[in-house]
Amino acid sequence: MKHLKSNMASALMTFVDVGKLGSLTSAARAKCLTTGAISQQLLQLENNIGVQLVVRHSRGVTLTEAGQLLHRVASSSFQDIDTALANLQIHTTNTSEIRLKLTPSFAFKWLVPRLEGFHRLFPDIQVQIYAEGALVDHTSHDFDLAIDYGPIPYRDPQAELLMEEELIPVMSPDYLDSHSWLKGKEGQLNDWAKVTLLHDAQPWSGATRHHEWRYWAKANNINLLSDKGHFFNRTDMAMSAAEAGVGIALARRALIQNELSSGRLIAPFTPIHAKAGYFLHSHNDSPAGQSFKKWLRSFTTQSNGVV
C-alpha cells in the first residue's frame, strides 16, 4: 500500500507536468525520462482511479473534463507544498536571516547607504542581498523578500507599493555649461539634436528601450528624438555616464540624491512623476522579515514617497 501511494504521488506530479506543458515529449524532457515512461505513468494513474484524464493526439495531449479538475486541484496542492517547505526551511535554519533580491541600481544607490541604520536597530538580523540583474524575477521562491521597479498599475496585484518614483534629467556641470540653452529649460528640436541622451534600456520587462525619455518629452511638451544616444541595461550606469560628461541621463530621483547634493550632477528641470515605483514582494512572514518590511515602510512616509 505504501509503495502504491508513492507511485500515485509520482504519477500525479508527472500528470501535472504533462497538463502544464501539453505534450508527453516536453514533460519527458523536463523530467529527464523517456516518452514511454511518461505515457506508462499516465496509464497507471488512469487505471488506479478508473477515469480517463488525457486524450492523446498528433499535436500532443488534451485534458478531459475530469483531467482538468484533477490538474487544477493537484497543481494547487503541489504549489502549497512547495511554499510550506520553503517556509519550514526558513524557520528551521535561521529565523534571523533575510534573503533579499533587488536590482543592482536600487541596491547600490538606495539600500546600501541606509543599511547601517537597519543594523543599528536590529543587530541580530542578517541581510543577504542578491543584486544579480537589471530585472527581478519575483516568481521564484529562492528569496524571502524582493524589491522590483515597475509601472503603476503593477503586473502583480499582490505586491506592495513601497514608494513612487520621479524622473529628472541630470548632467555634469561642464555639460550644462557647454549647452547653456538648457538653463532656460527650453529649446528647439535642433537644440535637442545636439545633446546625447543616456537611457536605461530596461526599466522593466517589456518596456521599450527609450520609454522613459519618450514619456518625459511628451509630459514636458518637448519635441525631441527620444530613440537616440547611448543605452545601458542599468540606470546607475546611465547616471555614471552623465557624471562623466557623456550626455544627459533621465535619472530616478530616489537614486540620485548624493550626486545632486555634492554637485557632481546638475538637474535644471523639474522632476515629473514616473507613473512607476518600487514594489515589495514577500515569500515568508518570519519575524525578521516583518522587521525589515516595517523599516522599509518608514521611508515611504517622507515627502512624495521619494527619499
C-alpha positions as CSV (number, residue, x, y, z in Angstrom):
1,M,0.0,0.0,0.0
2,K,2.8,2.4,0.9
3,H,4.5,1.6,-2.5
4,L,1.2,2.2,-4.3
5,K,0.9,5.7,-2.6
6,S,4.4,6.6,-3.6
7,N,3.8,5.6,-7.2
8,M,0.5,7.6,-7.2
9,A,2.2,10.7,-6.0
10,S,4.9,10.4,-8.6
11,A,2.3,9.8,-11.3
12,L,0.3,12.8,-10.1
13,M,3.4,15.0,-10.4
14,T,4.0,13.7,-13.9
15,F,0.4,14.3,-14.8
16,V,0.7,17.9,-13.6
17,D,3.8,18.5,-15.8
18,V,2.0,16.9,-18.8
19,G,-1.0,19.1,-18.3
20,K,1.1,22.2,-18.0
21,L,3.3,21.5,-21.0
22,G,0.6,19.9,-23.2
23,S,3.0,17.3,-24.5
24,L,4.4,13.9,-23.4
25,T,7.6,14.8,-25.2
26,S,8.0,18.1,-23.4
27,A,7.2,16.5,-20.0
28,A,9.7,13.7,-20.7
29,R,12.4,16.2,-21.5
30,A,11.7,18.3,-18.3
31,K,11.8,15.2,-16.1
32,C,14.8,13.5,-17.9
33,L,12.7,10.4,-18.7
34,T,11.6,8.7,-21.9
35,T,8.3,9.5,-23.5
36,G,7.3,5.8,-23.0
37,A,7.9,6.1,-19.2
38,I,5.8,9.2,-19.1
39,S,3.0,7.5,-21.0
40,Q,3.2,4.5,-18.7
41,Q,2.8,6.6,-15.6
42,L,-0.3,8.3,-17.0
43,L,-1.8,4.9,-17.9
44,Q,-1.2,3.6,-14.4
45,L,-2.7,6.8,-12.9
46,E,-5.8,6.4,-15.0
47,N,-6.1,2.7,-14.2
48,N,-5.8,3.4,-10.5
49,I,-8.5,6.0,-10.3
50,G,-10.7,4.5,-13.1
51,V,-11.1,7.7,-15.1
52,Q,-9.6,8.9,-18.4
53,L,-7.5,12.0,-17.8
54,V,-5.9,12.8,-21.2
55,V,-6.7,12.4,-24.8
56,R,-3.7,11.8,-27.0
57,H,-3.4,13.3,-30.5
58,S,-0.7,14.2,-33.0
59,R,-0.2,17.6,-31.6
60,G,0.2,16.5,-28.0
61,V,-2.4,15.8,-25.3
62,T,-5.7,17.4,-24.2
63,L,-7.1,17.1,-20.7
64,T,-10.5,15.6,-20.4
65,E,-13.1,17.4,-18.1
66,A,-12.1,15.1,-15.3
67,G,-8.4,15.7,-16.1
68,Q,-8.9,19.5,-15.9
69,L,-10.4,19.2,-12.5
70,L,-7.7,16.9,-11.2
71,H,-5.0,19.1,-12.7
72,R,-6.3,22.2,-11.1
73,V,-6.5,20.6,-7.6
74,A,-3.2,18.8,-7.9
75,S,-1.3,21.9,-9.2
76,S,-2.6,24.0,-6.4
77,S,-1.7,21.3,-3.8
78,F,1.9,20.9,-5.0
79,Q,2.3,24.7,-5.0
80,D,1.1,24.8,-1.4
81,I,3.5,22.0,-0.5
82,D,6.4,23.9,-2.1
83,T,5.5,27.1,-0.3
84,A,5.2,25.3,3.1
85,L,8.5,23.5,2.6
86,A,10.2,26.8,1.8
87,N,8.8,28.5,4.9
88,L,9.7,25.5,7.1
89,Q,13.3,25.7,5.8
90,I,13.4,29.4,6.7
91,H,12.1,28.9,10.2
92,T,14.2,25.8,11.0
93,T,17.5,27.2,9.7
94,N,17.9,30.8,10.7
95,T,14.9,33.0,11.6
96,S,17.2,36.0,11.9
97,E,18.3,35.9,8.3
98,I,16.7,37.6,5.3
99,R,17.4,36.8,1.7
100,L,16.7,39.9,-0.3
101,K,16.5,40.2,-4.1
102,L,16.6,43.5,-5.9
103,T,18.2,45.4,-8.8
104,P,21.9,46.4,-8.6
105,S,20.9,50.1,-9.1
106,F,18.5,50.2,-6.2
107,A,20.9,48.2,-4.0
108,F,23.9,50.4,-4.6
109,K,22.2,53.8,-4.8
110,W,19.4,53.5,-2.2
111,L,19.6,50.5,0.1
112,V,23.3,50.0,0.9
113,P,23.8,53.6,2.1
114,R,20.9,53.1,4.5
115,L,21.6,49.6,5.6
116,E,23.7,50.6,8.6
117,G,20.6,52.2,10.1
118,F,18.8,48.9,9.9
119,H,21.7,47.1,11.5
120,R,21.8,49.6,14.4
121,L,18.1,48.9,15.1
122,F,18.3,45.1,14.6
123,P,21.9,44.0,15.1
124,D,20.9,40.3,15.3
125,I,19.3,40.2,11.8
126,Q,21.5,39.2,8.9
127,V,20.6,40.6,5.5
128,Q,21.8,38.6,2.4
129,I,21.5,40.8,-0.7
130,Y,21.2,39.3,-4.2
131,A,21.5,42.0,-6.8
132,E,22.1,39.9,-9.8
133,G,20.4,41.5,-12.8
134,A,18.6,44.6,-14.1
135,L,15.3,42.8,-13.8
136,V,14.0,41.0,-10.8
137,D,12.3,37.6,-11.1
138,H,9.8,37.8,-8.2
139,T,8.1,34.5,-9.2
140,S,10.9,32.2,-7.9
141,H,10.9,31.1,-4.3
142,D,14.7,31.5,-3.7
143,F,14.3,34.6,-1.6
144,D,12.3,36.0,1.4
145,L,11.8,39.5,0.1
146,A,12.2,41.2,-3.3
147,I,12.1,44.8,-4.4
148,D,11.2,45.4,-8.0
149,Y,10.8,48.5,-10.1
150,G,7.8,48.6,-12.4
151,P,4.9,50.7,-13.9
152,I,1.8,51.7,-12.0
153,P,-0.5,49.7,-12.1
154,Y,1.9,46.9,-11.4
155,R,1.7,43.4,-13.0
156,D,1.3,41.6,-9.6
157,P,-1.6,43.0,-7.6
158,Q,-0.3,41.2,-4.5
159,A,2.9,43.3,-4.5
160,E,3.1,46.3,-2.1
161,L,4.0,49.7,-3.4
162,L,6.8,51.0,-1.3
163,M,7.2,54.4,-3.0
164,E,6.5,56.1,-6.2
165,E,9.4,57.4,-8.3
166,E,10.1,60.7,-10.2
167,L,12.1,61.2,-13.3
168,I,14.6,64.1,-13.6
169,P,17.2,64.8,-16.4
170,V,20.7,65.2,-14.9
171,M,24.1,66.1,-16.4
172,S,27.5,67.2,-15.2
173,P,28.2,70.9,-14.5
174,D,30.5,71.1,-17.5
175,Y,28.0,69.5,-19.8
176,L,25.4,72.1,-18.7
177,D,27.9,75.0,-19.3
178,S,28.6,73.7,-22.9
179,H,24.8,73.6,-23.6
180,S,23.8,76.8,-22.0
181,W,20.4,76.9,-23.6
182,L,19.4,74.1,-21.2
183,K,19.5,76.6,-18.3
184,G,16.4,78.2,-19.8
185,K,14.7,74.8,-19.7
186,E,13.5,75.1,-23.2
187,G,15.0,74.6,-26.7
188,Q,14.1,73.8,-30.2
189,L,14.4,70.5,-32.0
190,N,17.7,71.5,-33.5
191,D,19.0,72.3,-30.0
192,W,18.0,68.9,-28.6
193,A,19.5,67.2,-31.6
194,K,22.9,68.4,-30.3
195,V,22.7,66.6,-27.0
196,T,23.4,63.0,-26.2
197,L,20.6,61.1,-24.4
198,L,21.6,58.4,-21.9
199,H,18.9,55.7,-21.4
200,D,18.1,52.9,-19.0
201,A,17.1,50.5,-21.8
202,Q,15.5,48.0,-19.3
203,P,13.4,50.0,-16.8
204,W,11.1,46.9,-16.5
205,S,10.3,43.8,-18.6
206,G,8.5,44.7,-21.8
207,A,9.3,48.4,-21.8
208,T,10.8,49.9,-25.0
209,R,14.4,50.9,-24.7
210,H,13.5,54.7,-25.0
211,H,10.3,54.5,-22.9
212,E,11.4,56.9,-20.2
213,W,12.8,59.7,-22.5
214,R,9.7,59.5,-24.7
215,Y,7.5,59.7,-21.7
216,W,9.4,62.7,-20.3
217,A,9.4,64.5,-23.6
218,K,5.6,64.1,-24.0
219,A,4.9,65.2,-20.4
220,N,7.0,68.4,-20.9
221,N,5.7,69.0,-24.5
222,I,9.3,68.9,-25.8
223,N,9.9,67.8,-29.3
224,L,13.0,65.5,-29.4
225,L,14.1,62.3,-31.0
226,S,13.9,60.0,-28.0
227,D,15.3,56.9,-29.6
228,K,18.9,58.2,-29.9
229,G,22.0,58.3,-27.7
230,H,23.6,55.6,-25.6
231,F,21.7,52.7,-24.0
232,F,22.5,50.9,-20.7
233,N,20.8,47.9,-19.1
234,R,21.1,49.6,-15.6
235,T,20.0,53.1,-14.6
236,D,23.0,53.7,-12.4
237,M,25.3,53.1,-15.4
238,A,23.5,55.9,-17.3
239,M,23.9,58.2,-14.3
240,S,27.6,57.4,-14.1
241,A,27.9,58.2,-17.8
242,A,26.2,61.6,-17.2
243,E,28.6,62.3,-14.3
244,A,31.5,61.6,-16.7
245,G,30.1,64.3,-19.1
246,V,28.9,61.9,-21.8
247,G,25.4,63.3,-22.0
248,I,22.1,63.8,-20.2
249,A,20.6,60.9,-18.2
250,L,17.0,60.6,-17.2
251,A,17.6,59.6,-13.6
252,R,15.3,58.3,-10.9
253,R,15.1,60.9,-8.1
254,A,15.3,58.3,-5.3
255,L,18.7,57.1,-6.6
256,I,20.4,60.5,-7.4
257,Q,20.3,62.4,-4.1
258,N,24.0,62.1,-3.2
259,E,25.1,63.2,-6.7
260,L,22.8,66.2,-6.6
261,S,23.8,67.2,-3.1
262,S,27.5,67.0,-3.9
263,G,27.1,68.9,-7.1
264,R,28.6,66.1,-9.2
265,L,25.3,66.2,-11.2
266,I,23.0,69.1,-12.1
267,A,19.3,69.0,-12.6
268,P,18.0,72.1,-14.4
269,F,14.5,70.6,-15.0
270,T,11.7,70.0,-12.5
271,P,11.1,66.3,-11.7
272,I,7.9,64.6,-13.1
273,H,6.0,61.6,-11.7
274,A,7.3,58.5,-13.4
275,K,4.0,56.5,-13.1
276,A,6.3,53.8,-11.8
277,G,7.7,52.8,-8.4
278,Y,9.3,50.2,-6.2
279,F,7.2,47.2,-5.2
280,L,7.8,44.8,-2.4
281,H,7.3,41.0,-2.8
282,S,7.2,38.7,0.2
283,H,7.5,34.9,0.3
284,N,7.5,34.4,4.0
285,D,6.3,36.0,7.2
286,S,9.2,35.5,9.6
287,P,9.8,38.0,12.4
288,A,13.0,39.1,10.8
289,G,11.1,39.8,7.5
290,Q,8.4,41.7,9.3
291,S,11.0,43.9,11.0
292,F,12.7,44.6,7.7
293,K,9.4,45.4,5.9
294,K,8.5,47.8,8.7
295,W,11.8,49.5,8.4
296,L,11.4,49.9,4.6
297,R,7.9,51.4,5.1
298,S,9.3,54.0,7.4
299,F,10.9,55.8,4.4
300,T,7.6,56.0,2.4
301,T,6.1,58.4,4.9
302,Q,8.6,61.1,3.7
303,S,7.7,63.7,1.1
304,N,6.2,62.3,-2.1
305,G,7.4,58.9,-1.1
306,V,10.7,59.6,-2.8
307,V,13.7,59.8,-0.5
